[in-house]
């Protein structure tokens, strides 16, 4: 599992500590250029390198306050979207 921590509302140090608390390989200061379906998962291209992932989670908002970007309404039906209720 790779964890990419990008700029955003949350404190980068906090997210790095969280990722390292369970030995997730974290990358900071990385820009994700694209995520595309691959033969057996996804290809993730960043400004540093590319890698393969079986699953991709894109998280926005707080854990109990959903924030679904406008692009969420145009995603394919095979993309599972989960929001707290």
Secondary structure, 3 states (H helix, E strand, C coil): CEEEECCCCCCHHHHHHHHHHCCCEEEECCCEEEEEEECCEEEEEECCCEEEECCCCCCCCECCECCCCHHHHHCCCCCCCCCCC
